[in-house]
Amino acid sequence: MTAEQLTGGFANQTWRVRLTGRTVIVKFAEDDQPGVFATEAAGLAVLRAEGLRTPDVIGVTDHSLTLQALEPAPPGSNQFWEAAGRAVAALHTKTSPRHGWPADGWLGRLPQENAWDTNGRRFFATNRVLRYLREPKAQEVLTASDRTGIEKLCARFPQLLPEAPAVLTHGDLWRSNVIATADGLPVFIDPAVSWTWAEVDLSMMFCSGGVPERFFAAYHELRPPEPGWQQRMRLLNLRELLSMVAHFGAIGDCLAQIRGVVAAYR
């Protein structure tokens, strides 16, 4: 047996383990968070049941998750990214009358709060933005002015964000969570599933970089865009920026980006 540690994620250690006649991916918890891997496995099953390709789950414990080994996404393949765009668009045809999920989940190492709400703007403000202001690392680096600005911005969501249905979302949809089969077909990993706005998924793909335009074009062939969708991407990506700050404090330019989003809507 040989093992190679992989890079790209941050929530857990991930290893490619070569066994006799088989290679698997094993994720190990760095601390005690019971239920994290069972929740991830359940999310993968939900996505697969709704038509997305996901890796086979080989084993789940409180401290590890063993998955089928797959390949990195081809960096410049239009065919691959078009297929990924169509797959996400098909997922987003599944709708719910409420935003949320039957139980809380995880986004990285922190809980994803999924309490049901029929009001999408309130759900996004409360469970996807303001909830991170309580996290210790966020409290360390966000100033009183930052927090006030974020709260005031959330209060303006009814004017800034159009009404939209709750759809089934991957929830952690950035470039590194789209990988490939041996045949070059897109496979989706590391979900944080819930019913919420489709554009929340799109905002991560749009703002994290490295995703060819053909992904969005193929997506919008099946789900035509709402006017102004590109202008909403940075605003909706506030959730991800605050998640990063809540995990790591003043990492990279996340604080500057958060302040830039708030300033843009004053």
C-alpha positions in Angstrom: 0.0 0.0 0.0 1.2 3.5 -0.8 -0.4 6.9 0.2 -0.1 10.4 -1.3 -1.5 13.4 0.5 -3.6 15.6 -1.8 -4.0 19.4 -1.8 -6.9 21.7 -2.7 -9.3 21.3 0.2 -9.0 22.7 3.7 -11.5 21.0 5.9 -9.8 17.6 6.3 -6.6 15.7 5.3 -7.2 13.9 2.0 -5.1 11.0 0.8 -4.9 9.0 -2.4 -4.3 5.4 -1.2 -3.1 2.8 -3.6 -4.1 -0.7 -2.6 -3.5 -4.0 -4.4 -5.7 -3.7 -7.5 -7.5 -0.6 -6.4 -7.0 3.1 -5.6 -9.2 5.0 -3.2 -9.5 8.5 -1.7 -9.6 8.7 2.1 -10.5 11.8 4.0 -9.5 12.0 7.6 -11.0 14.4 10.2 -8.4 16.5 11.9 -10.6 17.0 15.0 -13.7 15.4 16.5 -16.8 16.4 14.5 -19.1 13.4 14.7 -21.5 13.2 11.8 -19.5 15.3 9.3 -18.7 12.4 7.0 -22.1 10.7 7.3 -23.6 14.1 6.3 -21.2 14.3 3.3 -22.0 10.8 2.2 -25.8 11.5 2.5 -25.3 14.7 0.4 -23.5 12.7 -2.3 -26.4 10.2 -2.4 -29.0 13.0 -2.7 -27.1 14.5 -5.7 -26.7 11.1 -7.4 -30.3 10.4 -6.9 -31.1 13.6 -8.7 -28.9 12.8 -11.7 -25.4 14.2 -10.8 -22.4 12.0 -11.1 -20.8 11.5 -7.7 -18.0 9.2 -6.5 -18.9 5.9 -5.0 -18.9 5.9 -1.2 -16.9 2.9 -0.1 -16.9 3.4 3.7 -17.9 6.0 6.3 -16.9 6.3 10.0 -17.0 9.2 12.4 -13.3 10.0 11.5 -13.0 9.0 7.8 -14.7 8.8 4.5 -13.4 6.5 1.8 -14.4 7.3 -1.8 -13.8 6.1 -5.3 -10.7 7.7 -6.8 -11.3 9.9 -9.8 -9.2 12.5 -11.7 -8.8 16.3 -11.6 -11.1 18.3 -13.9 -9.5 19.0 -17.4 -8.5 22.6 -17.1 -9.4 23.8 -20.6 -11.9 21.3 -22.0 -15.0 23.0 -23.3 -16.8 19.7 -23.7 -16.1 18.9 -20.0 -17.3 22.2 -18.7 -20.3 22.3 -21.0 -21.4 18.9 -19.6 -20.8 20.2 -16.0 -23.0 23.3 -16.8 -25.8 21.2 -18.1 -25.6 18.9 -15.1 -25.9 21.7 -12.6 -28.7 23.3 -14.6 -30.6 20.0 -14.5 -30.1 19.8 -10.7 -31.5 23.3 -10.3 -34.8 22.2 -11.9 -35.7 20.5 -8.6 -37.6 23.0 -6.6 -39.0 23.3 -3.0 -41.6 25.6 -1.5 -39.1 26.3 1.3 -35.4 27.2 1.7 -33.4 25.0 4.0 -32.9 21.3 4.7 -34.3 18.8 7.1 -31.1 19.0 9.2 -28.1 21.3 9.6 -25.1 20.3 7.6 -21.5 21.4 7.3 -19.6 23.9 5.1 -16.0 23.1 5.7 -15.4 22.7 9.4 -18.3 24.9 10.5 -22.0 24.0 10.7 -24.3 25.0 7.8 -27.5 26.3 9.4 -30.5 25.0 7.4 -33.6 26.0 9.4 -36.6 26.1 7.1 -37.9 29.4 5.8 -40.3 30.3 3.1 -38.6 33.7 2.6 -35.4 33.3 0.5 -34.0 36.7 1.3 -34.4 36.2 5.1 -33.0 32.7 4.8 -29.9 33.8 2.9 -29.3 36.8 5.3 -29.8 34.8 8.5 -28.4 31.3 7.7 -25.8 32.1 5.0 -24.4 35.5 5.9 -25.2 36.8 9.5 -24.6 33.4 11.1 -20.8 33.8 10.4 -20.6 37.0 12.4 -20.9 34.9 15.6 -17.8 32.8 14.8 -14.8 33.6 17.0 -12.3 34.0 14.1 -14.7 36.4 12.3 -15.2 38.4 15.5 -11.4 38.7 15.8 -10.9 40.4 12.4 -14.2 42.1 11.5 -14.5 45.6 13.0 -17.7 47.0 14.4 -18.0 49.0 11.2 -17.7 45.8 9.1 -20.4 44.1 11.1 -22.8 47.1 10.9 -22.2 47.3 7.1 -22.9 43.7 6.6 -26.1 43.9 8.7 -27.3 47.0 6.8 -26.6 45.2 3.5 -28.6 42.2 4.6 -31.5 44.5 5.5 -31.5 45.7 1.8 -31.7 42.2 0.3 -35.4 42.7 -0.6 -34.4 45.6 -2.9 -31.1 44.0 -4.2 -32.0 40.4 -4.8 -35.0 39.4 -6.9 -37.5 36.8 -5.9 -36.4 33.3 -7.0 -37.5 29.7 -6.1 -35.6 27.5 -3.8 -33.8 24.8 -5.8 -31.6 21.8 -4.9 -28.1 23.2 -4.6 -24.7 21.5 -4.3 -23.8 24.2 -1.8 -20.0 24.2 -2.1 -19.7 24.4 -5.9 -16.3 25.7 -6.8 -13.8 24.5 -9.4 -11.9 22.0 -7.3 -15.2 20.2 -6.4 -15.7 19.3 -10.0 -13.5 16.3 -11.0 -13.6 13.8 -13.8 -14.2 10.1 -14.6 -11.6 8.2 -16.6 -13.7 9.1 -19.6 -13.6 12.8 -18.9 -17.1 13.2 -17.6 -17.8 15.7 -14.7 -18.2 14.3 -11.2 -19.2 16.4 -8.2 -17.7 16.1 -4.7 -17.8 17.7 -1.2 -21.4 18.9 -1.2 -23.2 21.1 1.3 -26.7 20.5 0.0 -29.8 22.5 0.7 -32.7 24.1 -1.0 -31.9 27.7 -1.8 -31.2 30.0 -4.7 -29.6 28.6 -7.9 -27.4 31.7 -8.1 -25.7 30.9 -4.9 -24.1 27.9 -6.6 -23.3 30.0 -9.6 -21.7 32.7 -7.5 -19.0 30.3 -6.2 -18.2 29.1 -9.7 -18.1 32.6 -11.0 -16.1 34.2 -8.2 -13.6 31.4 -7.4 -12.0 31.6 -10.8 -10.7 29.1 -13.3 -14.1 28.1 -14.7 -14.4 28.6 -18.4 -17.2 30.7 -19.8 -18.6 27.6 -21.5 -19.8 26.3 -18.2 -22.1 29.3 -17.7 -23.2 29.4 -21.4 -24.2 25.7 -21.2 -26.0 26.2 -17.9 -27.9 29.2 -19.3 -28.9 27.3 -22.4 -31.1 25.1 -20.2 -31.9 27.8 -17.5 -31.9 31.2 -19.2 -30.3 33.9 -16.9 -32.3 36.4 -15.0 -31.4 40.0 -15.8 -28.4 41.3 -13.9 -27.2 37.9 -12.8 -23.5 38.7 -13.2 -23.9 41.8 -11.1 -25.3 39.7 -8.3 -22.4 37.2 -8.2 -20.2 39.2 -5.9 -23.0 40.0 -3.5 -24.1 36.3 -3.2 -20.5 35.2 -2.8 -20.4 37.2 0.4 -21.4 33.9 2.1 -18.2 32.2 0.9 -16.0 35.1 1.8 -17.5 35.2 5.4 -17.1 31.5 5.6 -13.4 31.8 4.8 -12.9 34.5 7.4 -14.9 32.5 10.0 -12.5 29.5 9.3 -9.2 31.3 9.0 -9.5 34.9 10.1 -7.7 37.5 7.9 -6.8 35.1 5.0 -5.8 36.4 1.6 -7.8 39.3 0.4 -11.1 38.1 1.9 -11.5 41.0 4.2 -10.8 43.5 1.4 -13.4 41.7 -0.8 -16.0 41.8 2.0 -15.5 45.5 2.5 -15.6 46.1 -1.2 -19.0 44.3 -1.5 -20.4 46.3 1.4 -19.0 49.6 0.0 -20.5 48.9 -3.4 -24.0 48.9 -2.0 -23.9 51.8 0.4 
